[in-house]
Every structure is written in structure tokens, then in C-alpha cells.
Amino acid sequence: MAFALLAVLSSFLLSQVAAHGGVTSYTIGGTTFAGWQPYNDPSSQSSIERPYSSYDPILSPTDAKISCNNNGQASAKQLTTSVAAGTAITAHWRHGPVMVYMAKCSGSCTSSNSNSLKWFKIAETGLISGTLGNGKWGTGQVMDTLAYTATVPSSLAPGEYLIRHELLALHQANTPQFYPECAQLTITGSGTKTPSGTYLASFPGAYSMSDPGVNVNIYSADANSITSYKVPGPPVWNGQ
């Protein structure tokens, strides 16, 4: 069963890319939705994407802003769009790669603080082949098009959800750079399942600086002989 959703759903390593960036738009069922513009007047914007103020990275996995790159709240003119479970969604980036999570809101997502939600991962791409120091990473899949497509699990129960897209840049030795952003979706369909247990995580809380997928030096003497990489966070939930 397909489990990927959104071009920004999962943790990707940037071994070559040092630029900053964020999600600029989403393509859902052939319709394009504009993303948030962090340097424009927030009072004049309406978007399905949650507001954030800068393309600059978050440098600590315990930063209070790591859930959605803001204080956890919706914008004053927050939008939500309906998406049928099983729909492919593409997130478009100005720079770099991603990791994908979703979180079910207990009621209205607009009134939900993202820091209080439980998140589950629906897609990830880490080291595909080669070594830590000289390998093919998830970022290579998106650099040509600046997009990464995944699919909402078709078994997911209907309701209001946040979708969280995250870049994890590892191009600076032992100094990870997190680029998380969120959008609001209303999932429709006949699904009945939601993940539980080890599939759920909180932000902050899902990562620590001691995680092997976070505390990485791709320039170390051993990096060119290491052929495995563990993407941080919980395992991917595929809808089962």
C-alpha cells in the first residue's frame, strides 16, 4: 500500500546543498495551492500552509518551533483543503529535500497547537546507495524538480490533519539543520485506521542530538566506509 504523501514528508540529508529554503506551493489533485511567504506581510496572507517567519534553519531538535517552524498556531486567515485518502500530494521547494509526517487534530486544526499533537511518519528517504561521505541521498530525488511526491495512506480515517514536511541538512559536521513546515488538510474517504504506539511522536521530543541520524559527520575519516544511515524519528506508518 502506498504510504508516501507530499513532497515534503520525510527526512533527507543534504550532503551537497547548503542553501536555505522552504515549501513554496503544494499540488493536490491537479490544483496548486500557494505556500506561505515568510518575508511578506502575515496579515495579508491566507494559505493552507502554517505561518513561519524565516527560511533560516532550526539548529536544535528540542527547539520549541520544531513542530511547524512557528509557535504552533494557525495564521489569522488560515485555510484548510479537503483531500481524499489515497491522494498523491506534491510539495514544491525553493531549495532542497524533505521528510513527511501527519498529525490528527482532536477537533479543528485551526484551533490546535502543533506542539501538542502526536505525529506519525508517512514517508522518508535517507541514504539510498553509497556511503555517508560519498553517497546518493533522498535529496538527489528532488534537486532536479525541487519536488517530492507521496500518497496519503488510503486506510487513514477521515478528519482534520496537519501535514509536516521537514528537511534535515547534514552538510555541516555535527550541526544538523532542521527545516520543518506544516499545512492543514481535511482527509475524506472510508478509511478507519490511525497509527498508535511506536508510530507516534511529539515535536519537540521526537529527536535528540544524540540520535545517530542527527549527530552525523559526513566528513569524518570513517564516513566513506559507512553504508548505512538511520533516518531519525519513528518508523514509517504505511496504513496497516
N, CA and C of each residue as an Amber inpcrd file, in Angstrom:
protein
   720
   0.8540000  -1.1990000   0.0000000   0.0000000   0.0000000   0.0000000
   0.8830000   1.2410000   0.0000000   0.4960000   2.1740000  -0.7900000
   1.3040000   3.3970000  -0.8390000   1.2520000   4.1140000   0.4980000
   2.3950000   4.6650000   0.9070000   2.4120000   5.3580000   2.1860000
   3.0770000   6.7080000   2.0970000   3.5240000   7.0980000   0.9150000
   4.1720000   8.3880000   0.8140000   3.1330000   9.4540000   0.6070000
   3.3470000  10.6390000   1.0520000   2.3790000  11.7150000   0.7660000
   3.0510000  13.0580000   0.6440000   2.9600000  13.8820000  -0.1260000
   3.5420000  15.2150000  -0.0900000   5.0030000  15.2100000  -0.3700000
   5.3620000  16.1930000  -1.1200000   6.7490000  16.3540000  -1.4510000
   7.5590000  16.7810000  -0.2980000   6.9920000  16.7780000   0.8060000
   7.7930000  17.1340000   1.9460000   7.4060000  16.2540000   3.0890000
   7.8520000  15.1140000   3.0820000   7.4330000  14.2570000   4.1250000
   8.5640000  13.3550000   4.4440000   9.4330000  13.5610000   5.1690000
  10.4550000  12.6240000   5.4780000  11.7440000  13.3190000   5.6940000
  12.7480000  12.5770000   6.1220000  13.9880000  13.1980000   6.4910000
  14.9900000  12.9650000   5.3970000  15.5610000  14.0370000   4.8590000
  16.5420000  13.8880000   3.8110000  17.8430000  14.5290000   4.2090000
  18.9300000  13.9370000   3.8020000  20.2320000  14.5020000   4.1200000
  20.7030000  15.3500000   2.9570000  21.1850000  16.5530000   3.2480000
  21.7350000  17.4230000   2.2220000  23.2470000  17.3430000   2.2930000
  23.8380000  16.4980000   1.5020000  25.2890000  16.3970000   1.5480000
  25.9500000  17.4210000   0.6390000  25.2140000  17.9430000  -0.3080000
  25.7870000  18.8940000  -1.2530000  25.1620000  20.2760000  -1.1610000
  23.9730000  20.3780000  -0.5970000  23.2270000  21.6210000  -0.6510000
  23.3610000  22.4050000   0.6400000  23.8030000  23.6340000   0.5480000
  23.9670000  24.4540000   1.7450000  22.9670000  25.5980000   1.7800000
  22.0940000  25.6580000   0.7820000  21.1500000  26.7730000   0.7000000
  19.9700000  26.5620000   1.6320000  19.3240000  27.6420000   2.0180000
  18.1450000  27.5850000   2.8680000  16.9030000  27.6610000   1.9860000
  15.8010000  27.1510000   2.4800000  14.5950000  27.2160000   1.6800000
  13.3900000  26.7040000   2.4100000  12.2570000  26.6620000   1.7230000
  11.0210000  26.2040000   2.3160000  10.0280000  25.8230000   1.2460000
   8.9060000  25.2450000   1.6660000   7.8580000  24.8550000   0.7280000
   7.1970000  26.1060000   0.1650000   7.1320000  26.1950000  -1.1460000
   6.5490000  27.3840000  -1.7780000   5.1510000  27.1370000  -2.3240000
   4.7920000  25.8530000  -2.5680000   3.4370000  25.5450000  -3.0320000
   3.2030000  24.0450000  -2.9110000   1.9160000  23.6620000  -3.0130000
   1.5160000  22.2610000  -2.9710000   0.6600000  21.9710000  -4.1970000
   0.8200000  20.7740000  -4.7790000  -0.0530000  20.3200000  -5.8570000
  -0.8540000  19.1360000  -5.3510000  -2.1730000  19.2920000  -5.3060000
  -3.0670000  18.2700000  -4.7660000  -4.1960000  18.0480000  -5.7710000
  -4.2530000  16.8560000  -6.3420000  -5.2970000  16.5480000  -7.3050000
  -5.3520000  17.4940000  -8.4810000  -4.2120000  17.9540000  -8.9490000
  -4.1550000  18.8420000 -10.0930000  -4.3270000  20.3090000  -9.7720000
  -4.6070000  20.6350000  -8.5240000  -4.7680000  22.0370000  -8.1060000
  -3.5340000  22.4790000  -7.3310000  -3.0530000  23.6720000  -7.6380000
  -1.8930000  24.2150000  -6.9410000  -2.3370000  25.1860000  -5.8550000
  -1.7910000  24.9980000  -4.6580000  -2.0860000  25.8620000  -3.5180000
  -0.8160000  26.6080000  -3.1470000  -0.9110000  27.9170000  -3.0740000
   0.2540000  28.7240000  -2.7340000   0.6930000  28.4600000  -1.3030000
   1.9920000  28.4410000  -1.0860000   2.5250000  28.2830000   0.2500000
   2.6410000  29.6230000   0.9610000   3.1340000  29.5760000   2.1840000
   3.3300000  30.7820000   2.9830000   4.5680000  31.5200000   2.4850000
   4.5090000  32.8490000   2.5120000   5.6450000  33.6780000   2.1290000
   6.2060000  34.3400000   3.3860000   7.2870000  33.7880000   3.9410000
   7.7300000  34.2170000   5.2670000   8.1640000  35.6660000   5.3820000
   8.5370000  36.2920000   4.2760000   9.0260000  37.6640000   4.3770000
   7.9880000  38.6960000   3.9410000   6.7800000  38.2210000   3.6290000
   5.6910000  39.1270000   3.2800000   4.8270000  39.4220000   4.5050000
   3.9730000  40.4170000   4.3970000   3.0920000  40.8230000   5.4900000
   2.1860000  39.6580000   5.9050000   2.3010000  39.1340000   7.1180000
   1.4840000  37.9870000   7.5260000  -0.0020000  38.2980000   7.5880000
  -0.3650000  39.5530000   7.8340000  -1.7740000  39.9080000   7.9690000
  -2.5220000  39.8730000   6.6460000  -1.7750000  39.8520000   5.5400000
  -2.4200000  39.8640000   4.2250000  -2.4160000  38.4980000   3.5550000
  -1.9270000  37.4730000   4.2570000  -1.7800000  36.1610000   3.6310000
  -2.8240000  35.1650000   4.1040000  -3.2800000  34.3280000   3.1780000
  -4.1180000  33.1790000   3.5010000  -3.5670000  31.9870000   2.7370000
  -3.3340000  30.8870000   3.4230000  -2.6940000  29.7200000   2.8190000
  -3.0600000  28.4860000   3.6290000  -2.9910000  27.3050000   2.9940000
  -3.1570000  26.0610000   3.7500000  -1.9150000  25.7800000   4.5750000
  -0.7890000  26.4210000   4.2300000   0.4400000  26.2340000   4.9860000
   0.4090000  27.0620000   6.2590000   0.9190000  26.5100000   7.3450000
   1.0170000  27.2530000   8.5990000   2.0590000  28.3750000   8.4510000
   1.8850000  29.4990000   9.1610000   2.8180000  30.6200000   9.0290000
   4.1860000  30.3050000   9.6270000   5.2220000  30.8750000   9.0150000
   6.5640000  30.8390000   9.5980000   7.2850000  32.0870000   9.1230000
   8.3220000  32.4880000   9.8280000   8.8830000  33.8270000   9.6150000
  10.1900000  33.8730000   8.8570000  10.8470000  32.7200000   8.6300000
  12.1830000  32.7650000   8.0490000  12.5290000  31.4500000   7.3690000
  13.3830000  31.5160000   6.3510000  13.9290000  30.3110000   5.7300000
  15.1190000  29.7550000   6.5110000  15.5320000  30.4570000   7.5480000
  16.6830000  30.0160000   8.3200000  16.3950000  28.6900000   9.0290000
  17.4090000  27.8660000   9.2350000  17.1820000  26.5600000   9.8590000
  16.9780000  26.6380000  11.3630000  16.3730000  25.5980000  11.9100000
  16.3290000  25.3640000  13.3450000  17.5090000  24.4600000  13.6670000
  18.3050000  24.8400000  14.6400000  19.5700000  24.1560000  14.8910000
  19.5280000  23.1710000  16.0580000  18.4080000  23.1080000  16.7580000
  18.2860000  22.1770000  17.8730000  17.0220000  21.3420000  17.7270000
  17.1060000  20.0150000  17.9180000  15.9120000  19.1700000  17.8260000
  14.9210000  19.3790000  18.9590000  15.3230000  20.1150000  19.9940000
  14.4100000  20.3880000  21.1060000  13.8760000  21.8240000  21.0650000
  14.1530000  22.5450000  19.9930000  13.6360000  23.9040000  19.8420000
  12.1030000  23.8740000  19.8560000  11.4910000  24.8210000  20.5360000
  10.0230000  24.8640000  20.6510000   9.3400000  25.0620000  19.3090000
  10.0640000  25.5290000  18.2980000   9.4750000  25.7850000  16.9890000
   9.5810000  24.6010000  16.0380000  10.1230000  23.4690000  16.4900000
  10.4490000  22.4080000  15.5500000   9.2240000  21.6810000  14.9930000
   8.0660000  21.8200000  15.5950000   6.8950000  21.1270000  15.0430000
   6.5060000  21.6920000  13.6800000   6.3720000  23.0160000  13.5830000
   5.9320000  23.6360000  12.3220000   6.6890000  24.9190000  11.9870000
   7.8540000  25.1230000  12.6260000   8.6590000  26.3210000  12.3840000
   7.9350000  27.5950000  12.8080000   7.0990000  27.4880000  13.8330000
   6.4250000  28.6650000  14.3860000   6.0330000  28.3590000  15.8360000
   5.1320000  29.1280000  16.3750000   4.7320000  28.9130000  17.7720000
   3.6580000  27.8460000  17.9170000   3.3610000  27.1480000  16.8420000
   2.3800000  26.0690000  16.8900000   0.9770000  26.4680000  16.4810000
   0.7620000  27.7730000  16.2670000  -0.5820000  28.2730000  15.9910000
  -0.8310000  28.4910000  14.5020000  -2.1180000  28.4960000  14.1330000
  -2.5270000  28.8090000  12.7700000  -2.3960000  30.3090000  12.5120000
  -2.4540000  30.6860000  11.2480000  -2.4360000  32.1050000  10.9100000
  -3.8140000  32.7130000  11.1090000  -3.8910000  34.0280000  11.0550000
  -5.1700000  34.7220000  11.2490000  -6.1620000  34.3740000  10.1400000
  -5.6490000  34.0760000   8.9440000  -6.5060000  33.7390000   7.8000000
  -6.2030000  32.3200000   7.3190000  -6.0090000  31.4110000   8.2520000
  -5.6220000  30.0430000   7.9370000  -6.6540000  29.3420000   7.0600000
  -6.1620000  28.6480000   6.0170000  -7.0180000  27.8630000   5.1450000
  -6.7730000  26.3740000   5.3810000  -7.7610000  25.5520000   5.0450000
  -7.6630000  24.1010000   5.0810000  -8.2620000  23.5840000   3.7920000
  -7.6840000  22.5290000   3.2020000  -8.2540000  21.9790000   1.9800000
  -8.5980000  20.5070000   2.1680000  -9.6580000  20.0470000   1.5180000
 -10.0870000  18.6490000   1.6110000  -9.2600000  17.7830000   0.6690000
  -8.8380000  16.6210000   1.1770000  -8.0250000  15.6780000   0.4070000
  -8.5500000  14.2760000   0.6680000  -8.8810000  13.5490000  -0.3840000
  -9.3250000  12.1690000  -0.2110000  -8.1410000  11.2860000   0.1420000
  -8.3200000  10.3920000   1.1040000  -7.2610000   9.4380000   1.4400000
  -6.8660000   8.6710000   0.1890000  -5.5770000   8.4520000   0.0020000
  -5.0730000   7.8060000  -1.2000000  -4.6110000   8.7830000  -2.2620000
  -4.8150000  10.0940000  -2.0230000  -4.4220000  11.1140000  -2.9920000
  -2.9280000  11.4030000  -2.9080000  -2.3120000  11.5600000  -4.0730000
  -0.9040000  11.9600000  -4.1190000  -0.8080000  13.4630000  -3.9710000
   0.1500000  13.8930000  -3.1830000   0.3670000  15.3200000  -2.9490000
   1.8350000  15.6350000  -3.2090000   2.0860000  16.7170000  -3.9080000
   3.4570000  17.1310000  -4.1730000   3.7190000  18.4720000  -3.5290000
   4.8030000  18.5390000  -2.7780000   5.2260000  19.7990000  -2.1850000
   6.4160000  20.2960000  -2.9850000   6.4020000  21.5610000  -3.3130000
   7.4720000  22.1540000  -4.1180000   8.3550000  23.0110000  -3.2280000
   9.6620000  22.8510000  -3.3950000  10.6370000  23.5240000  -2.5500000
  11.4440000  24.5290000  -3.3360000  11.8460000  25.5810000  -2.6730000
  12.7720000  26.5170000  -3.2780000  14.1670000  25.9470000  -3.2440000
  14.5410000  25.2660000  -2.1800000  15.8500000  24.6200000  -2.0550000
  15.6740000  23.3140000  -1.2870000  16.2320000  22.2500000  -1.8030000
  16.4660000  21.0540000  -1.0220000  15.3700000  20.0330000  -0.8340000
  15.6710000  19.0020000   0.0200000  14.8570000  17.8080000   0.2600000
  13.9880000  17.8160000   1.5180000  13.3710000  16.6530000   1.8440000
  12.3100000  16.5770000   2.8660000  12.1200000  15.2750000   3.6480000
  11.1140000  15.2560000   4.5870000  10.6730000  14.1020000   5.4140000
   9.1850000  14.3270000   5.7070000   8.3280000  13.2880000   5.8040000
   6.8940000  13.5780000   5.9090000   6.1920000  12.9740000   7.1170000
   5.4550000  13.8250000   7.8200000   4.6620000  13.4260000   8.9820000
   3.2220000  13.9400000   8.8260000   2.2970000  13.2960000   9.5510000
   0.9480000  13.8170000   9.6990000   0.5550000  13.7420000  11.1720000
  -0.4090000  14.5550000  11.5660000  -0.9370000  14.5200000  12.9300000
  -2.4290000  14.7860000  12.8850000  -3.2200000  13.9680000  13.5710000
  -4.6680000  14.1620000  13.6120000  -5.0230000  15.1570000  14.7150000
  -5.8140000  16.1490000  14.3560000  -6.2760000  17.1220000  15.3460000
  -7.4990000  16.5590000  16.0550000  -7.6260000  16.8350000  17.3350000
  -8.7590000  16.3030000  18.0970000 -10.0660000  16.9680000  17.6860000
  -9.9710000  18.1700000  17.1560000 -11.1360000  18.8930000  16.6420000
 -10.7010000  19.6980000  15.4480000 -10.8480000  20.9970000  15.5260000
 -10.4130000  21.8690000  14.4470000  -8.9030000  22.0510000  14.4810000
  -8.2400000  21.8360000  13.3380000  -6.7960000  22.0550000  13.3030000
  -6.4600000  23.5310000  13.4750000  -7.3350000  24.4010000  13.0110000
  -7.0650000  25.8290000  13.1330000  -6.9260000  26.2470000  14.5880000
  -7.6250000  25.5630000  15.4750000  -7.5420000  25.8940000  16.8950000
  -6.5640000  24.9950000  17.6510000  -5.8340000  24.1370000  16.9290000
  -4.8980000  23.2060000  17.5680000  -3.4730000  23.7380000  17.5070000
  -2.7550000  23.5950000  18.6140000  -1.3430000  23.9430000  18.6550000
  -0.5370000  22.7180000  18.2160000   0.3110000  22.8820000  17.2170000
   1.0380000  21.7430000  16.6610000   1.9760000  21.0980000  17.6640000
   2.3960000  21.8500000  18.6810000   3.2960000  21.2950000  19.6840000
   2.6130000  20.2720000  20.5890000   1.2920000  20.2690000  20.6090000
   0.5520000  19.3670000  21.4990000   0.0630000  18.1040000  20.7930000
   0.3310000  17.9700000  19.5030000  -0.1910000  16.8510000  18.7250000
   0.7630000  15.6640000  18.7080000   0.2330000  14.5020000  18.3560000
   1.0380000  13.3030000  18.1600000   1.1980000  13.0720000  16.6550000
   2.4450000  12.9560000  16.2220000   2.7730000  12.8860000  14.8040000
   3.1560000  11.4740000  14.3910000   2.7900000  11.1030000  13.1510000
   3.2220000   9.8240000  12.5950000   3.8350000  10.0700000  11.2190000
   4.8450000   9.2980000  10.9120000   5.6050000   9.4830000   9.6710000
   4.9930000   8.6470000   8.5600000   4.8030000   9.2620000   7.3880000
   4.2370000   8.5090000   6.2650000   5.2340000   8.2910000   5.1370000
   6.3860000   8.9310000   5.1790000   7.3880000   8.7070000   4.1420000
   8.7410000   9.2090000   4.6070000   9.7900000   8.5960000   4.0940000
  11.1430000   9.0530000   4.3860000  12.0890000   8.5340000   3.3030000
  13.1430000   9.2730000   3.0490000  14.2170000   8.8140000   2.1790000
  15.5320000   9.3050000   2.7620000  16.4080000   8.3800000   3.0650000
  17.7050000   8.7390000   3.6250000  18.8150000   8.4240000   2.6520000
  19.7520000   7.5920000   3.0570000  20.8540000   7.1800000   2.1910000
  20.3620000   6.0580000   1.2780000  20.3920000   6.2920000  -0.0220000
  19.8670000   5.3290000  -0.9860000  20.9380000   4.3280000  -1.3990000
  22.1340000   4.8180000  -1.6550000  23.2430000   3.9540000  -2.0400000
  24.5530000   4.6730000  -1.7540000  25.6390000   3.9210000  -1.7550000
  26.9410000   4.5200000  -1.4980000  27.2030000   4.6710000  -0.0140000
  28.0220000   5.6530000   0.3480000  28.4440000   5.8470000   1.7280000
  27.9890000   7.2030000   2.2590000  28.1500000   7.3800000   3.5760000
  27.7840000   8.6630000   4.1860000  28.5270000   9.8230000   3.5240000
  29.7820000   9.6180000   3.2420000  30.5820000  10.7030000   2.6950000
  30.4720000  10.8550000   1.1920000  30.0740000   9.7950000   0.5040000
  30.0020000   9.8480000  -0.9610000  28.8830000   8.9310000  -1.4300000
  27.6650000   9.3590000  -1.1760000  26.5250000   8.5150000  -1.4930000
  25.3980000   9.2560000  -2.1730000  24.3820000   8.4930000  -2.5440000
  23.1670000   9.0520000  -3.1400000  22.1140000   9.1220000  -2.0520000
  21.6120000  10.3290000  -1.8200000  20.6600000  10.5710000  -0.7400000
  19.2840000  10.9230000  -1.2930000  18.3090000  10.9750000  -0.3900000
  16.9640000  11.3830000  -0.7830000  16.9580000  12.7370000  -1.4710000
  17.8610000  13.6120000  -1.0640000  17.9210000  14.9300000  -1.6830000
  18.1280000  14.8680000  -3.1820000  18.8330000  13.8290000  -3.6420000
  19.0750000  13.7040000  -5.0830000  17.8080000  13.4720000  -5.8730000
  16.7590000  12.9780000  -5.2150000  15.4930000  12.7300000  -5.9060000
  14.7020000  14.0110000  -6.1530000  15.0410000  15.0490000  -5.4450000
  14.2340000  16.2650000  -5.5620000  14.9750000  17.4600000  -6.1530000
  16.2950000  17.3670000  -6.2860000  17.0410000  18.5460000  -6.7110000
  16.7180000  18.9830000  -8.1370000  16.4070000  18.0330000  -9.0180000
  16.1000000  18.4110000 -10.3980000  14.7670000  19.1390000 -10.5060000
  13.7730000  18.6810000  -9.7500000  12.4270000  19.2480000  -9.8580000
  12.0260000  20.0700000  -8.6450000  12.8360000  20.0060000  -7.5790000
  12.5000000  20.6590000  -6.3120000  11.1360000  20.2060000  -5.8090000
  10.8470000  18.9190000  -6.0070000   9.5630000  18.3630000  -5.5750000
   9.7430000  16.9160000  -5.1680000   8.8670000  16.4420000  -4.2900000
   8.8850000  15.0580000  -3.8150000   7.4350000  14.6730000  -3.5410000
   6.9770000  13.6000000  -4.1930000   5.5680000  13.2320000  -4.1110000
   5.3720000  11.9830000  -3.2630000   4.3500000  12.0320000  -2.4250000
   3.9830000  10.8960000  -1.6030000   2.4690000  10.7680000  -1.6110000
   1.9360000   9.7320000  -0.9710000   0.4950000   9.4880000  -1.0140000
  -0.0670000   9.2950000   0.3810000  -1.1660000   9.9400000   0.6670000
  -1.8430000   9.7450000   1.9450000  -2.3080000   8.2880000   2.0170000
  -2.0150000   7.5730000   3.0780000  -2.4800000   6.1820000   3.1800000
  -3.9900000   6.0820000   2.9510000  -4.3910000   5.1930000   2.0600000
  -5.8130000   5.1030000   1.7050000  -6.6740000   4.6170000   2.8570000
  -6.0650000   3.9820000   3.8580000  -6.8350000   3.4710000   5.0040000
  -6.9820000   4.4910000   6.1170000  -6.3850000   5.6830000   5.9570000
  -6.4050000   6.6790000   7.0290000  -7.8280000   7.1570000   7.3070000
  -8.1940000   7.2040000   8.5800000  -9.5360000   7.6450000   8.9690000
  -9.7460000   9.1070000   8.6240000 -10.9520000   9.4940000   8.2140000
 -11.2380000  10.8920000   7.8950000 -11.0560000  11.8010000   9.1100000
 -10.8450000  13.0470000   8.8430000 -10.7100000  14.0190000   9.9170000
  -9.7870000  15.1560000   9.5170000  -9.5520000  16.0620000  10.4460000
  -8.6490000  17.1840000  10.1940000  -7.2360000  16.8040000  10.6300000
  -6.2770000  17.0910000   9.7580000  -4.8920000  16.7160000   9.9930000
  -3.9560000  17.8670000   9.6380000  -2.8100000  17.8690000  10.2750000
  -1.6860000  18.6780000   9.8050000  -0.7370000  17.7530000   9.0680000
  -0.1470000  18.2680000   7.9880000   0.9100000  17.5590000   7.2880000
   2.2030000  18.3360000   7.5260000   3.2300000  17.6190000   7.8960000
   4.5020000  18.2630000   8.2730000   5.6020000  17.8180000   7.3300000
   6.2260000  18.7650000   6.6680000   7.3250000  18.4780000   5.7610000
   8.6160000  18.9680000   6.4090000   9.6380000  18.1680000   6.3050000
  10.8690000  18.5210000   7.0040000  12.1040000  18.1960000   6.1850000
  12.9860000  19.1690000   6.0860000  14.3350000  18.9430000   5.5840000
  15.2600000  18.7230000   6.7690000  16.2080000  17.8090000   6.5900000
  17.2780000  17.6700000   7.5680000  18.5940000  17.7750000   6.8140000
  19.2460000  18.9120000   6.9450000  20.5000000  19.1540000   6.2410000
  21.6730000  18.7870000   7.1380000  22.5770000  17.9620000   6.5980000
  23.7090000  17.4790000   7.3800000  25.0420000  17.9160000   6.7670000
  24.9990000  18.9800000   5.9960000  26.2130000  19.3820000   5.2820000
  27.2260000  20.0890000   6.1740000  26.8310000  20.4330000   7.4050000
  27.7810000  20.9910000   8.3670000  28.0200000  19.9550000   9.4610000
  29.2710000  19.5640000   9.6220000  29.6180000  18.4550000  10.5100000
  29.0420000  18.6380000  11.9120000  28.2490000  17.6490000  12.3450000
  27.6760000  17.6160000  13.6930000  26.8450000  18.8530000  14.0310000
  26.3660000  19.5520000  13.0020000  25.4870000  20.7060000  13.2020000
  24.2680000  20.5390000  12.3000000  23.3050000  19.7060000  12.7010000
  22.1320000  19.4720000  11.8500000  21.2940000  20.7330000  11.6940000
  20.6590000  20.8550000  10.5370000  19.7830000  21.9830000  10.2660000
  18.4040000  21.4400000   9.9150000  17.4160000  21.7960000  10.7180000
  16.0480000  21.3140000  10.5310000  15.2070000  22.3920000   9.8510000
  14.4420000  21.9910000   8.8460000  13.5610000  22.9080000   8.1260000
  12.1450000  22.3220000   8.1070000  11.3770000  22.4580000   9.1770000
  10.0200000  21.9140000   9.2220000   8.9660000  22.9550000   8.8440000
   7.9470000  22.5380000   8.1350000   6.7960000  23.3780000   7.8290000
   5.5530000  22.5120000   7.7450000   4.3850000  23.1060000   7.9720000
   3.1380000  22.3400000   8.0450000   2.0390000  22.9700000   7.1940000
   1.0770000  22.1440000   6.8150000  -0.1150000  22.6110000   6.1220000
  -1.3220000  21.8860000   6.7120000  -2.5060000  22.4610000   6.5030000
  -3.7400000  21.8860000   7.0600000  -4.5600000  21.1880000   5.9870000
  -4.9880000  19.9560000   6.3100000  -5.7760000  19.1430000   5.3860000
  -6.9930000  18.5760000   6.1030000  -8.0720000  18.4230000   5.3710000
  -9.2090000  17.6400000   5.8460000  -9.2430000  16.3660000   5.0170000
  -8.9600000  15.2300000   5.6270000  -8.9270000  13.9560000   4.9150000
 -10.3340000  13.3820000   4.8360000 -10.7170000  12.9640000   3.6400000
 -12.0190000  12.3370000   3.4230000 -11.8190000  10.8980000   2.9600000
 -12.9030000  10.1430000   2.9290000 -12.8340000   8.7610000   2.4710000
 -13.4590000   7.8160000   3.4670000 -13.2630000   6.5050000   3.2350000
 -13.8970000   5.4840000   4.0680000 -12.8950000   4.7540000   4.9620000
 -11.6820000   5.3070000   5.0950000 -10.6770000   4.6750000   5.9310000
 -11.0960000   4.6310000   7.3900000 -10.5320000   3.7040000   8.1260000
 -10.8930000   3.5360000   9.5420000  -9.6740000   3.4770000  10.4610000
  -8.4740000   3.6330000   9.9180000  -7.2850000   3.3710000  10.7130000
  -6.5060000   4.6430000  11.0520000  -5.9130000   4.6270000  12.2290000
  -4.9510000   5.6390000  12.6450000  -3.8250000   4.9160000  13.3810000
  -2.6160000   5.4020000  13.2880000  -1.4960000   4.7170000  13.9370000
  -1.4950000   4.9250000  15.4450000  -0.7700000   4.0640000  16.1320000
  -0.6500000   4.1790000  17.5950000   0.7140000   3.6670000  18.0130000
   0.9770000   3.7270000  19.2980000   2.1910000   3.1410000  19.8490000
   3.4670000   3.7590000  19.3310000   4.3760000   2.9160000  18.8650000
   5.7010000   3.3670000  18.4520000   5.6860000   4.2140000  17.1840000
   4.5590000   4.2830000  16.5000000   4.4680000   5.1140000  15.3000000
   4.2730000   6.5940000  15.6370000   3.9290000   6.8920000  16.8800000
   3.6010000   8.2640000  17.2590000   4.7770000   8.9510000  17.9480000
   4.9100000  10.2610000  17.6740000   5.9910000  11.0440000  18.2680000
   5.5100000  12.4660000  18.4810000   6.1960000  13.1860000  19.3560000
   5.8880000  14.5860000  19.6310000   7.0140000  15.4690000  19.1120000
   6.6630000  16.7080000  18.7560000   7.6500000  17.7350000  18.3920000
   7.4130000  18.9650000  19.2560000   8.4490000  19.3640000  20.0560000
   9.7270000  18.6830000  20.2270000   9.5820000  17.3730000  20.9830000
  10.6200000  16.5410000  20.8890000  10.6360000  15.2730000  21.5870000
  10.9990000  14.0920000  20.7100000  10.7340000  14.1860000  19.4100000
  10.9740000  13.0530000  18.5130000  12.4560000  12.7980000  18.2780000
  13.2670000  13.8480000  18.3370000  14.6950000  13.7260000  18.0610000
  15.5080000  14.2460000  19.2380000  16.7510000  13.8120000  19.2900000
  17.7270000  14.3940000  20.2140000  19.0570000  14.5080000  19.4830000
  19.9520000  15.3170000  20.0210000  21.2510000  15.4890000  19.3810000
  22.0780000  14.2070000  19.4070000  21.7220000  13.2580000  20.2530000
  22.4760000  12.0100000  20.3180000  21.9830000  10.9560000  19.3290000
  20.8700000  11.2070000  18.6480000  20.3730000  10.2570000  17.6610000
  21.4180000  10.0490000  16.5670000  21.6570000   8.8030000  16.1520000
  22.6670000   8.5600000  15.1280000  22.3610000   9.2230000  13.7880000
  21.0740000   9.4770000  13.4940000  20.7170000  10.1400000  12.2510000
  20.7940000  11.6490000  12.3240000  21.0090000  12.1700000  13.5300000
  21.1110000  13.6220000  13.7350000  22.5570000  14.0410000  13.9510000
  23.2440000  13.3280000  14.8150000  24.6380000  13.6380000  15.1430000
  25.5510000  12.9170000  14.1450000  25.6580000  13.4630000  12.9480000
  26.3720000  12.8250000  11.8480000  27.4450000  13.7630000  11.3170000
  28.6270000  13.2120000  11.0770000  29.6950000  13.9690000  10.4270000
  30.0290000  13.2820000   9.1160000  29.5130000  13.7890000   8.0170000
  29.7370000  13.1500000   6.7220000  31.1420000  13.3990000   6.1910000
  31.9170000  14.1770000   6.9160000  33.2930000  14.4600000   6.5050000
  34.3160000  13.7230000   7.3690000  33.8790000  12.8550000   8.2450000
  34.7870000  12.1420000   9.1360000  35.6090000  11.1270000   8.3490000
  36.6620000  10.6190000   8.9930000  37.5330000   9.6450000   8.3490000
  36.7870000   8.3550000   8.0070000  35.7580000   8.0300000   8.8090000
  35.0130000   6.7870000   8.5880000  33.8500000   6.9250000   7.6140000
  33.4700000   8.1580000   7.2830000  32.2400000   8.3870000   6.5140000
  32.2350000   7.6810000   5.1600000  33.3950000   7.5750000   4.5310000
  33.4430000   6.9590000   3.2050000  33.4040000   5.4330000   3.2400000
  33.3390000   4.8640000   4.4460000  33.2210000   3.4060000   4.5500000
  31.9050000   2.9750000   5.1800000  31.0890000   3.9430000   5.6310000
  29.8070000   3.6290000   6.2670000  28.7060000   3.6510000   5.2110000
  27.9980000   2.5480000   5.0670000  26.9900000   2.4200000   4.0100000
  25.5680000   2.3880000   4.5370000  25.3770000   2.6970000   5.8040000
  24.0220000   2.7000000   6.3620000  23.7550000   4.0220000   7.0660000
  22.4770000   4.3840000   7.1360000  22.0570000   5.6190000   7.8020000
  20.6440000   5.4120000   8.3270000  20.4230000   5.7570000   9.5840000
  19.0940000   5.6300000  10.1800000  18.4250000   6.9980000  10.2000000
  17.3360000   7.1270000   9.4560000  16.5670000   8.3660000   9.4710000
  15.9740000   8.5600000  10.8520000  16.1100000   9.7270000  11.4530000
  15.5880000   9.9330000  12.8100000  14.0640000   9.9100000  12.8590000
  13.5480000   9.7030000  14.0630000  12.1050000   9.6980000  14.2500000
  11.5220000   8.2850000  14.2680000  10.2160000   8.1800000  14.3960000
   9.5480000   6.8750000  14.4690000   9.5640000   6.1600000  13.1240000
   9.2140000   4.8760000  13.1000000   9.1290000   4.1580000  11.8100000
   7.9890000   4.7100000  10.9620000   8.0820000   4.4560000   9.6720000
   7.0350000   4.8910000   8.7460000   5.7870000   4.0360000   8.9370000
   4.6310000   4.7120000   9.0270000   3.3390000   4.0130000   9.0850000
   2.7760000   3.9460000   7.6760000   2.5070000   2.7160000   7.1940000
   2.0470000   2.5290000   5.8100000   0.5500000   2.2870000   5.7000000
  -0.1660000   2.5240000   6.8030000  -1.6180000   2.3730000   6.7450000
  -2.1420000   1.0550000   7.2240000  -1.2600000   0.1720000   7.6540000
  -1.7030000  -1.1550000   8.1100000  -2.1940000  -1.1170000   9.5490000
